[in-house]
């Protein structure tokens, strides 16, 4: 009660949680609170509980709102009402600079020097745990951070209004922090025994590939040692040398991919690498990541980890599970509905980036194909090859599909010829036809490139900014890569914001309706839910309605819903276009 009385009726409260570990599994050691001209630090569990309860339901400011929310949830009170996050404000102001630090913001905007986490804890072998920090030192560290957060708020609010990113902050990023905290807390069930079987099977496959590689090479060597591999490929087998590194010949994926046709050993090495990576990252790691208390895996979402506004995830990184390979599907099968009488429901935005490209460019051919509900790649092939839509063959559609996605990623003749294994002349001729079909799209992308070069940055339809300094680089390769980023940014970042808007609205409605179904994961353009069978009809109506209504595109928005016992074995529930 005594601690709670410290929290007065001030409008603004700055909070900093001093923790050991991060996310939902962290241990909270103390709370720094700043308000109404006073700053204090509490460490006693009862005092922290009392302060956390008093802060419930009132607007508060923190640095990383999601992480602080997860820390506070281990204390008393319900969910917090976040009024501000210095972390998210700085992310939006920084035009794509990732994971902003509080000490840098305090120095820049307040001329205030804060002790950094590295200074407090040390680095490398000499580093100490937060729990080893003396109470006075911890109090000074946390209280000054709470004070900085409180004082930064008006400065950063004004900066955001000036740059026009306040809508993004208040309507998308800040409410999303609470949604992500909910999703991380919820976690997802994993079929551990299924993964154990898969572990043994993949170990056998890897051993078989290693034996085959040794037979082809005529010698034993360690496939995972780059120098040994380089010696076998470039000295013993005399394959053409690609780029060099400081330690010798490069054996990276691009180098090996270029040699694929030159020798059968290359395909085996690449297959071994892919299998080995997926085995260690997912098949071996997922069972280790299961929380013993919840029996579920709780990924961490990075809200300020990409320059485009896309979410990232770690422990495990769900964004890197291959979508179209058989092995990727098998890994997805391990993610299952963990509660009795529940199913997994997936909702996926169909070709959202291409729809955005059509919407932003106003290209009549692209818009018409989408509005008519045609398969966009088949429609493209028909227009480019000048054949009726029903006569398009699979190879023509494949070429059109690669060109469609390539166009919004800034791919040129060389990229197309490499990807399809065709000559530069064939690629040039095809792209000539492609761009004459979609001339308005080309005009839009050329304008984008020119404007980005002039301004050194790109701005999305929602006001998200990305600075790309290399647009003015004298180095052709750096400049080309920067142009590809600039071209793709408006599509990529609006797609990211559309799904974020949908997530915020969905979570609000799920809570308001007090239903049991839960949003678990966001991966690229897909949302994954765990839903009681009894609520399936409700979700089949609610989810596509909110997802298609998140933003108005001239092409309309299409959402594909699937349902099943796990993330792989799913059948179509509905396709909703609006």
N, C-alpha and C positions, 0 to 999 in steps of 0.2 A: 504493500500500500504506500509505503514511504517513497519507493522508487517511482511508482505510478504518479504520485503527486508532483513529481518533477516535471511531468509532461503537462504543460499548461494549455490554454486555449489558443495558442498562436496559430495563425493561418498556416505558416510554412514550417515544416520540420525536416531537417536534414538527418539522414541515418546512414551509419556505416557499420556493417557487421564484420568483426574481426574473427576469422574462421581458420580452422585447420582443414585442408581439403576444399573441394569445390562442389557445387551442385547439391542434390538432395542428400548425399551421403556425408556432407561436411559436418564438422563439430563446431558449434558456435562458442567462442571463448569470451566474447564481450561485445557490448553494443555502444558505439559512440553516437550521441544524439546532440543536435544543435538546433536551438529555437529561441525566438524572442530575446536575443542578446545573451543567452547563456548556453554553455556547452558542457556536457557531462559524459561519463563513461561508467557503465555498470557491468559487473562480472558475475555476481551471485545468480545462480539459476532462477531463484524465486523473483529476484529483481528484474532479470531479463524477461521472464514470463510476464510480469506485471506491465513492463514498458511495452512489450510486443502486443499485449492485449489492448492497452490504451491506444496504441497506434492503429489498431484494426479499424477499418471503415472510415479512416480520415485520410485526407490527401497527404502523402509524404514524398520526399525526394531522396533518391539514392544515386549511386554511380551506375553499376550494372543492375538494373531493376530485377531481371530474371534471377540472377544469382542471389541477390539480397532477399528476394521473396522466398526462394527455396530455403535459405538459411533461417529466415524468420518463421517459416512453417513448422520448424522443429520446436518452436516455442509456443506460447499461448496465442489465443485469438484466431480469427478466421483469415480470409485473404485480405491483402492490403489493397488500398486504392492508390495506385501510383500516380502522383501528379507530375513527376519529373524524373528524368534519368540523364545525368551528365554524359554517360557512356554513349547512349543512343543519339543525344543531341550532337555530340562531337563527331560521331560516325556520319551523320547526315551533313554536317557542316564541312567535314573533311574531304568531301568529294571522292569517296572511295578509299580513304586511308583507313586501315583496319585496326580493330581492337585498341581504341584510344585510351591513354593512361591519364589517370586523375592528376598526377603530379605535373604533367605537361600542360594540362588545362589551367591548373592553379597558377602556374608560372606565367602563362601567356595572358590570361584574362584578369588575374588578381595580383600579379607580381608577388605571389605567396609561394614560399619554398616548402614543399612537403617532403618528408623522408619517404623514399621509394621502398617498395617491398624488398628489392634486392639489397638496399642499404640496411634495412631492418633485419633481414634474415641471413644476409650473406649469400654467396653463390658457390656452386661446385661442391667440393668435399667439405668445405668449411661451413656450409649452410646449416642453420639450425631450424628446428620446427617452430611454428608459431607458438605452440604451448610452452616452449622454452624461453620465450621473451618475458622479461620482468613486467610486473603489473604497471609500474609507473611509465615504463617505455611504451607498453601496449596502449595505455590510456592516452598518452600524448599522440601516438600514431593515429588511433581511431577517432579521437575527439577532433583533432585538427582536420581530418578527412571529412568528418560530418560537417564541420564549419565551412570547409571549402565547397562542399556540395551545395549547401544552403546559399552561399554567396555567389556561386557560379550561375545559379538558376536564372536570375533576371538578365544577366549578361548574355547567356546562351539563348534565352527566349528571344531577346532583341535581335541577335545575329540570325536566328532562324527565320524571323519575320522578314528581315532585310533580304535574305536569299530565297525566300519563298518555299522553304522546306518545312514550315510549321504544320501544314496539312498532313504531310507524310508522318511527322512526329506524333501529333495528337490523335490522328485517326487510324494510323496503321502500326507504327513501330512500338509506341508505348503500350497500347492495349494488347499487342501481340506478345509482349514480354510475359504477361500473366498467363496467356494461353499456352505458351511454350513451357512455362513452369508446371502447368497442369499436365501437359503431355509427358514431360520428363518424369513427373511424380507417378504417373499412371504406368509407364513402361509397357513392354510387350512380352507375351509368353513365348518361350522357346522350347522346341522339342529336342531335349538334350540327348536322349537315347538314339534318335534318328541321326543326329550329328556325329555321335560316337561311331556308328556303323559307317557313315560316310568318310570319317577320318581314316579308318582302316582301308577302305576301298581306294581312296585317293593315294594313300601311302603305297599301296600295291601298284597303282597306275604309274606313279612317279618312278618307282624302282624299275618297272618294265621299260619306261622311256630311257632311263639312265643306261640300262643294259644295251638297248638298241643304239644309243649314241656311241657307246664304247665300241660296239661292233663296227659301226660305220666309220668311226675315227681310227679304229685299229689300235686303240690304247685306252688305258684308264686315266681319267682326270676328274677334277672337281668342277662340276658344271656351274657352281655358284661362285667360283673364283675367276674374276674378269681376266686376270693376267694369264692364267692357265688356258682359259677359253680362247683368248686372243692368239696365243701361241699355236694352238691346234688349228684354228681357222685360217690364220694369215701366214703362218710359217710352214706348218705340216701339210695342210690341205691347199695352200697357196691361193686362197680366195682373194678377190680384189680388195685392197685396203680402203676403208672409208676415212672418216676423220680421226685425228689423233687426240689423245688426252695427255696430261702431264706424265702419266705413268706408262704410256704406250698406246696401243690401238684401242679405239672405242668399240665396245660391244653392246651399245645401247639399242633400244627397240628399233629406232629409225634405221640404224646401220644394218641390223640383222634383217629387217623387213625388206630393204633394198637388195639383199643377197638371197632372198627366199628361193628364187628360180634357179640360182646358180648351183645349189647343192642340197640334197635331201636332209642333211644334218640340221640345216637352219630351221626348217619347219618343226623338227623335234625339239630343238632348243627353245623356240618360242612357245610351244605347247607346254613344255616343262615349266617355263617361267610363269605362265598364266595359271596353271594348276597349282603351283607351289605358292604363289601370291594369294590366291583365293583360299587355299587350305589354311595358311597361317593367319590371314586377316579375319576370316569368318568361321570356317569349320573348326579350327583349333581354338580360336579366341572367344567365340560366342558362349560356350559352356562356362568359361572362366569369368565371364562378365555377368552371369546370373546373380542377382542380389539374393543372399540367403534368407533375408527377411520376407521379401515379396515374392521370391521365386520367378522374377521377371528381369528382363534386360532393360536398363534405363539409359538410352543414348543421351548425349548432351548436344543441344542445338546451339550453333554459333550464330548469333543474330547480327554481329558486326564483323563477320569473317570474310566477306566477299565484296569486291568493288561494284558488283552489279545489283546488290540487294537480295540475291538468292541466299537461302539459309545454307549453313554447312552443318555437318554432324560428326561427332567423334565418339569413340568407345561404345559401340562400333560406328564406323563411317558408313552410313546407309546409302550415301550418294554414289558409292563406287561399286555397288553390286551390279554386275552386267545385266542388262535387261533382256537382251534377245538370245543369249547363249543358253544351252541346256543346263550348264553348270550353275549359271545365275539363277535359273528357275528352281534348281534343286536347293540352293541356299535359301531362296525365298520360302520354300516349303517348310523350313524349320520355324518360321514365324507363324504362330497358330493362335486360334481363339483359346484363351486359357481358362475361361469360366464355363461351367456347365450350361448347356442350352444357349450358348453364344456362337456367333459366326463372325468371320472377318468380312468387312465390306470395303471395297476399293472404289474410289471416285477419281477419274483421270480426265484432265482437260485434253481434248483431242486437238493436236496440231496448233496449239495456242500461239506459238511464236510466228507461224506463217499467217495465221489469222490477223495477228497484230501488224505484221508487215503489210498485208493487204489493206487494213484499216488506216494505217498511218500514211501509206503511199497513195491511197485512193486509186490503185491500179484497177481499171474496169474489168479486165479479163480475170484477174484473181478474185475480185469481189463477186463477179457473176458466178464463177465456179462454186465458191463457198455458199452463196445465197441459194443456188440451185440444189445444194446438198450433194454435189458430185464428189467423187473421190478426187482430191486435189491433184494427186500425182498422175492419175489416169487422164484427167482433164488437161494437165500440162503436156503430157506426151501426145495427146490427140492434136493439140494446137501446134506444137513444135514440129511433129512429124507429118502434120496435115493429113491425118487419117480420121475416119469416124471413131467416136469414143469407144464403141463396142469392138473395134478391130485392133485396139492397142494390145500389143503382146507383152509378156512379163519383162522381157529385157528392155523394151522401150520405157515401161513404167519405172523400172529400177533406175535407168539413166535420168529420167525426169525427177524422181524422188531425190537423188543425190544432188541434182542441180538446184532443186527447190530449197533444200536445207543449206546447200553450199552458198547460195546467193545471199542468204541473211547472215552467213558467217564469213563473207568476203572471200570465198574460194574462187580462184581463177582457173585458167586453162591448165596450168601445170598440176594444181591440186586435183582437178577433175580427171586428168589423164592418169595420174598416179593411182587414184582411188579405184578407177574402173579398168586399169590396165589397157588403155587405148592410146593411140598416138596423139601427139600434140595437135596435129592437123585435124583429126576427127573431133577432138575436144573443142578446138577453135570454131569449127563449122557448127557444131551443136550449140555452143554458147552464143554464137551469132544469131542463130534462129531463136534461141531462148530469149535473148534480150530484145529482139524485135517483137516477140510476142508480148513480153511484159515491159514495154518501154517506159511506162509510168513508174514502175518499181525501180528500174535502172536510174531514172532521173532523180527519184527520191534518195537512193543510196549515194549517187554522185554528189548531190547537194549536201547530204549528211557528212560525207568525207571532206568536202571543201570547207564547210562551216566549222567542222571539228578542228581542221588544220588551222583555220584563222583564229579560233578562240582557245585552242589547247584543251578544250573540255567538251563533254556532251551532256545534254540535259534530257531526261525522259519526260513522257507525257504527264507523270505525276509530280514532276519537279525534282526527281532524284538526279544528282550530279556525279559525274566521274571525270576527274582530271587525267589527261593522258599526255604527259610531257613529250613522249617519244614521237608524237605526231610531227614534230619539227626536227627530228633527228636527221643529221646528214647521212647516217648509216641506213642503207636501203632496207636491210632485213628488219632492223628495229622499227623503222618507219612503217613498213608493210604490216608487221604484226600489230602495231598501234592502230593502223587504219582498220584492220579486221576487228579489233576490239571496239573501235568507235562505231563501226557499221552495225555490229551486233547489239551494242548496249541498249538502244531504245526498245528493241523487241524483248531481249532477255530481262531487262529490269521491269518493264511493264508486266510481263508474265509473272515475275516474282511478286509484284505488288497485288496483282489480281488474286493470286492464291492466298496471299496474306490477308487481304480484305475479307475473302470468303471464310478463312479460319477464324477471324475475330467475330464475324457475324454468326457463324455456326456455333461457336462456343457459347456466345450470349444466349442463343435460342435453346441450346441443349440445357443450359442452366435454368433458363426461365421456365422451360417445360418440365423441369425436374425428371428427365428421363435417364435411364441407366446407361444407354449407349455412350461410348467414349471415343474421342479422336485420339489416336495413338501416335501416328507418324506422318510426316510430310516428306516425300522424296520427289524432287524435281516438280512435275506438274500433277502429282498424285497425292491424295490423302487416304490414309488407312484408318479404319474404325473397327472397334470390337463392339458388337451389337447383340442384345438378346433377340432370339428368334421372334419373340412376341412384338418387338419394336421394328422389325424389318420393313414393314410397309410404311411406317412413319418416316424412317430414314430414307427410304427410296423416294419419298416425296420431298422431304426437307433438304437433303444434301444437294441434289441437282438444282432445286429452285434457288437456293442461296448462292451456289457456285456460278450458275449462269447469270444471276443478277448482280454479281459483284462489280461488273464494269460493263459499259455499253460499247460493244464493237459493231461496226457496220456489217461485218460478216456474220454476226451472231456468234454465240459461244456454244460449244458442244461438250457435254460431259458423259463419259462412259462409266456406267456403274456395274460392278461385278460383286459376286458373293461366293463364299466358300469356307471350308474348315480351316484353310491356311492361306498364305499370301500367293501360293502358286496354283493350287487346284481350285480355280474360280470359274464360275460360269456367268455369262452376261445376265445382268438383272434388268438393265434399261439403257437406252441411249437417248439423252434428252438434249434437244437443240432449242435455244431461245435467243 
